[in-house]
Amino acid sequence: MAIALALFSALGYGLSDFVGGLISRRSSAWPVAVFAQLSATVCTAAAALLVPGTPEPRDFWWAALAGVGSGMGTGFLYRGFASGRMSVVAPVSAVGAAVVPVAAGAVGGERFSLVVWVGIVLALPGIWLVSSSVEELPADGAPARRASLAEGVLDGVLAGLGFGLLFAALGQVPEAAGLWPLALAQAVSLPAVVVLAAVLGASWVPRRRATWWALLAGPLGASATAAFLFAAQSGFLTVAGVLSSLYPATTVLLAALVLHEHIHRAQGVGLGLCALAIGLVAGG
C-alpha cells in the first residue's frame, strides 16, 4: 500500500507541476505559487475536518518546518519553469527531493534489503534522464546559455532542498495526528512563498488573468502531499521519498501526450530505469 500511495503522490506532483509550469510561462512564477498554495491549503483544511486525529505539539512543529520547505520548493520550481529551464530544474529538484529523505531515513535507522537499495540507486539517474531534453546551443549566445544553465541549476538545487525538507519533516508526523498538521504545513507554505518573493525582490501579487488557473494546481499538489504522508506513515520514509520524487516522469509523459513533445532516447532510458526501480523497490 505504501508503494502505491507513493506512486500516486508522484502522479499528483507531476500533474501539479505540469499545470503550474504552463501557467507560470503565461503569468509569473511567484503569484502562481501563491495561488497554488492557497488552494492547496483550503483543500487540505477541508479534508482535515473529515479525518480524526490527536496531534501532539511536536507534530505541528514538524509540519511548520515542512511548510517552509514546501513554499521554498514550489517557489523556486515555478521560477525555473517560468524561465523555460524545465530540463534543468526538474531533474536537479527531483534528485534533491529524493536524497534528503533518504539521508533522513538512514539517520533514523531505516534498513533495507540489497534489492531495495539497488532500486533506490537506479531511481536517481532514472529521474535525471527522464527529465532531460536535448537543447541546441545558440550560434552567438553561448555566454547567455551558460548563465541560463547556472540559474537553472541553482533553482533546481534550492527547489530540491525545499521539497526534500518537506518530505523529511512531514515523514515525522505519525498517523495518529490526523491531517491537521498537513493543513498547517500547507498554510505555512503560503507566507513562506510571499516572504521568499519579497526577499528576492519579486512581485507575488497577481496581475494577469491567467494566474487564476493556478488554483487548479493546488488540489493536485495537496492530494500528492497527503498521499506521500500516508505512504511515509505506512512504510519507510526513504522509499516514500524516492518514489514520490519520480514526479518528472508524469510531467514528461503528459508533455508527450498533451503537447505532443517527442520523448528522446535518454528519456526513454530514464523511464525504463524508473520502471525497473519501482519493480525492485516493490519486490524487495
FENNORKA-V607737 format. One record per pair of residues at least 6 apart in sequence whose ideal C-beta (glycine too) atoms are under 8 Angstrom apart, sorted by the first residue. I is the first residue (numbers start at 1). J is the second residue. D is the distance in whole Angstrom. If there is no record, write none. Layout:
BEGIN
<<I:J:D> <I:J:D>>
END
This chain:
BEGIN
<<1:234:6> <1:235:8> <2:230:8> <2:231:5> <2:232:8> <2:234:5> <2:235:3> <2:236:7> <2:239:7> <2:240:6> <3:231:8> <3:235:7> <3:239:7> <3:243:6> <3:278:8> <3:281:7> <3:282:5> <5:227:5> <5:228:7> <5:230:5> <5:231:4> <5:234:7> <5:240:8> <6:227:7> <6:228:7> <6:231:4> <6:235:8> <6:239:7> <6:240:5> <6:242:8> <6:243:4> <6:244:5> <7:243:6> <7:246:7> <7:278:7> <8:223:8> <8:224:8> <8:227:5> <9:224:5> <9:225:7> <9:227:4> <9:228:4> <9:231:6> <9:240:8> <9:243:7> <9:244:4> <9:247:8> <10:224:8> <10:243:6> <10:244:5> <10:245:7> <10:246:4> <10:247:5> <10:249:7> <10:250:6> <11:224:7> <11:247:8> <11:250:5> <12:220:5> <12:221:7> <12:223:5> <12:224:3> <12:225:8> <12:227:6> <12:247:8> <13:220:8> <13:221:7> <13:224:4> <13:244:7> <13:247:4> <13:250:7> <14:247:4> <14:248:7> <14:249:7> <14:250:2> <14:251:5> <14:253:8> <14:254:7> <15:220:5> <15:224:8> <15:250:6> <15:254:7> <16:36:7> <16:217:5> <16:218:8> <16:220:4> <16:221:4> <16:224:6> <17:77:7> <17:81:8> <17:90:8> <17:247:6> <17:248:8> <17:250:8> <17:251:5> <18:250:7> <18:251:5> <18:254:5> <18:255:7> <18:258:8> <19:213:7> <19:214:8> <19:216:6> <19:217:4> <19:220:7> <20:32:6> <20:33:8> <20:36:6> <20:74:8> <20:77:8> <20:78:6> <20:81:7> <20:214:6> <20:217:4> <21:78:7> <21:81:4> <21:86:6> <21:251:7> <23:32:5> <23:210:6> <23:211:7> <23:213:5> <23:214:5> <23:217:7> <24:32:5> <24:78:5> <24:79:8> <24:81:5> <24:82:4> <25:81:7> <25:82:6> <25:84:7> <26:208:7> <26:210:4> <27:82:8> <27:206:7> <27:208:5> <27:210:5> <27:211:4> <27:214:8> <28:82:7> <28:202:8> <28:203:7> <28:206:8> <28:207:7> <28:208:7> <28:211:7> <29:75:7> <29:78:4> <29:79:4> <29:81:7> <29:82:4> <29:202:8> <30:75:6> <30:78:7> <30:79:7> <30:193:7> <30:197:4> <30:202:5> <30:203:7> <30:204:4> <31:203:7> <31:204:6> <31:205:6> <31:206:4> <31:207:7> <31:208:8> <31:211:5> <31:214:7> <32:78:5> <32:82:8> <32:211:6> <32:214:4> <32:217:8> <33:71:8> <33:74:5> <33:75:5> <33:78:5> <33:193:5> <33:197:8> <33:204:8> <33:214:8> <34:190:7> <34:193:5> <34:194:7> <34:197:8> <34:204:5> <34:206:7> <34:214:8> <35:206:7> <35:211:6> <35:212:7> <35:214:4> <35:215:5> <35:217:8> <35:218:7> <36:74:7> <36:78:8> <36:214:5> <36:215:7> <36:217:4> <36:218:5> <36:221:6> <37:70:7> <37:71:7> <37:74:6> <37:186:7> <37:189:5> <37:190:5> <37:193:6> <37:218:7> <37:221:8> <38:190:6> <38:215:7> <38:218:7> <39:214:8> <39:215:4> <39:216:8> <39:217:7> <39:218:3> <39:219:6> <39:222:8> <40:186:5> <40:189:8> <40:218:4> <40:219:7> <40:221:5> <40:222:4> <40:225:8> <41:183:7> <41:186:4> <41:187:5> <41:189:8> <41:190:6> <41:218:8> <41:222:8> <42:218:7> <43:218:6> <43:219:5> <43:222:4> <43:223:8> <44:179:7> <44:182:5> <44:183:4> <44:186:5> <44:222:5> <44:225:8> <44:226:7> <45:183:5> <45:186:8> <45:187:8> <47:179:6> <47:183:8> <47:222:8> <47:226:7> <48:178:7> <48:179:4> <48:180:5> <48:182:7> <48:183:4> <51:178:5> <51:179:4> <52:178:6> <53:176:6> <53:177:5> <53:178:2> <53:179:7> <53:180:6> <54:176:6> <54:177:7> <54:178:7> <55:173:8> <55:176:8> <55:177:4> <55:178:6> <55:180:5> <55:181:5> <56:177:7> <59:172:8> <59:173:5> <59:174:7> <59:177:4> <59:181:5> <60:180:8> <60:181:6> <60:184:6> <62:169:5> <62:170:7> <62:172:4> <62:173:6> <62:181:7> <63:169:7> <63:170:7> <63:173:6> <63:181:4> <63:182:7> <63:184:4> <63:185:4> <63:188:7> <64:184:6> <64:185:7> <64:188:5> <65:165:7> <65:169:4> <66:165:7> <66:166:5> <66:169:4> <66:170:4> <66:173:8> <66:185:4> <66:188:8> <67:166:8> <67:184:7> <67:185:4> <67:186:7> <67:187:7> <67:188:3> <67:189:4> <67:192:6> <68:162:8> <68:165:7> <68:188:6> <68:189:7> <68:192:5> <69:161:8> <69:162:5> <69:163:7> <69:164:7> <69:165:3> <69:166:4> <69:167:8> <69:168:8> <69:169:6> <70:162:7> <70:163:8> <70:166:5> <70:185:6> <70:186:7> <70:188:8> <70:189:4> <70:192:7> <70:225:7> <71:162:7> <71:188:7> <71:189:4> <71:190:7> <71:191:8> <71:192:3> <71:193:4> <71:196:6> <72:158:7> <72:159:7> <72:161:7> <72:162:3> <72:165:7> <72:192:6> <72:196:6> <73:93:7> <73:97:7> <73:158:8> <73:159:5> <73:160:7> <73:161:8> <73:162:3> <73:163:4> <73:165:8> <73:166:6> <74:159:8> <74:162:7> <74:189:7> <74:193:7> <74:221:8> <75:159:8> <75:162:8> <75:192:8> <75:193:5> <75:196:5> <75:197:7> <76:89:8> <76:93:8> <76:155:5> <76:156:8> <76:158:4> <76:159:4> <76:162:7> <77:89:6> <77:93:6> <77:155:7> <77:159:4> <77:163:8> <79:155:6> <79:202:8> <80:86:7> <80:88:7> <80:89:3> <80:93:8> <80:151:8> <80:152:6> <80:155:4> <80:156:6> <80:159:7> <81:89:6> <83:148:7> <83:151:7> <83:152:7> <83:155:8> <85:148:6> <85:149:8> <85:151:7> <85:152:3> <85:155:7> <86:131:8> <86:133:8> <86:251:8> <87:131:7> <87:132:6> <87:133:4> <87:135:6> <87:152:8> <88:149:6> <88:152:3> <88:153:6> <88:155:8> <88:156:6> <89:152:5> <89:155:5> <89:156:4> <89:159:6> <90:131:4> <90:156:7> <90:248:5> <90:251:7> <91:127:6> <91:128:4> <91:129:8> <91:130:8> <91:131:4> <91:132:6> <91:156:7> <91:248:6> <92:152:8> <92:153:6> <92:155:8> <92:156:3> <92:157:6> <92:159:8> <92:160:6> <93:155:8> <93:156:5> <93:157:8> <93:159:4> <93:160:4> <93:163:6> <94:127:4> <94:128:8> <94:131:6> <94:160:7> <94:245:5> <94:246:8> <94:247:7> <94:248:5> <95:124:6> <95:127:6> <95:128:6> <95:160:6> <95:245:7> <96:156:7> <96:157:6> <96:159:7> <96:160:2> <96:161:6> <96:163:7> <96:164:5> <97:159:8> <97:160:5> <97:163:4> <97:164:5> <97:166:8> <97:167:6> <97:241:7> <97:244:8> <97:245:5> <98:123:7> <98:124:6> <98:127:7> <98:164:8> <98:241:6> <98:242:5> <98:245:4> <99:124:8> <99:160:8> <99:164:7> <100:160:8> <100:161:7> <100:163:8> <100:164:2> <100:165:6> <100:167:7> <100:168:5> <100:241:7> <101:164:6> <101:167:4> <101:168:5> <101:171:6> <101:237:5> <101:238:6> <101:240:7> <101:241:3> <101:242:7> <102:120:7> <102:238:5> <102:241:6> <102:242:6> <103:168:8> <104:167:8> <104:168:4> <104:171:7> <104:237:6> <104:238:8> <104:241:8> <105:171:8> <105:236:6> <105:237:4> <105:238:3> <105:241:7> <106:238:7> <108:237:7> <110:236:5> <110:237:7> <110:238:5> <112:120:8> <112:236:7> <112:238:7> <112:239:8> <112:284:7> <113:284:5> <114:284:8> <115:280:5> <115:283:6> <115:284:4> <116:239:7> <116:280:7> <116:281:6> <116:284:4> <118:280:6> <119:276:7> <119:277:4> <119:278:7> <119:279:7> <119:280:3> <119:281:4> <119:284:6> <120:238:7> <120:239:8> <120:242:5> <120:277:7> <120:281:7> <122:273:5> <122:276:6> <122:277:4> <122:280:7> <123:242:5> <123:243:8> <123:245:7> <123:246:7> <123:273:7> <123:274:6> <123:277:4> <123:281:8> <125:270:7> <125:273:6> <126:246:8> <126:270:5> <126:271:7> <126:272:8> <126:273:3> <126:274:4> <126:276:8> <126:277:6> <127:245:6> <127:246:6> <127:248:6> <127:249:8> <127:270:7> <127:274:7> <128:270:7> <129:266:5> <129:267:6> <129:269:5> <129:270:3> <129:273:7> <130:248:5> <130:249:5> <130:252:6> <130:267:5> <130:270:3> <130:271:5> <130:273:8> <130:274:6> <131:248:4> <131:251:8> <131:252:7> <131:267:8> <131:270:7> <132:266:5> <132:267:6> <132:270:7> <133:264:7> <133:267:8> <134:264:6> <134:266:8> <135:145:8> <137:145:6> <138:144:7> <138:145:6> <163:245:8> <164:241:8> <166:185:7> <166:225:7> <167:228:7> <167:232:8> <167:237:7> <167:240:7> <167:241:5> <167:244:7> <168:237:7> <168:241:7> <169:185:8> <170:181:8> <170:182:7> <170:185:6> <170:225:7> <170:228:7> <170:229:6> <170:232:7> <171:229:8> <171:232:4> <171:237:4> <171:240:7> <171:241:7> <173:181:5> <173:182:7> <173:229:7> <173:233:8> <174:233:7> <175:230:8> <175:233:4> <175:234:8> <179:226:7> <179:229:8> <182:225:7> <182:226:6> <182:229:6> <185:225:8> <186:222:6> <186:225:7> <193:204:7> <194:204:5> <197:203:7> <197:204:4> <198:204:7> <206:212:7> <224:244:7> <224:247:8> <227:244:8> <228:240:6> <228:241:8> <228:244:5> <231:239:8> <231:240:4> <231:243:7> <231:244:7> <232:240:4> <232:241:8> <239:281:6> <242:277:8> <242:281:7> <243:278:7> <243:281:7> <246:274:6> <246:277:8> <246:278:8> <249:270:8> <249:271:6> <249:274:5> <252:261:8> <252:263:7> <252:267:6> <252:271:8> <253:263:8> <253:271:8> <255:261:4> <256:262:7> <256:263:5> <263:271:8>>
END
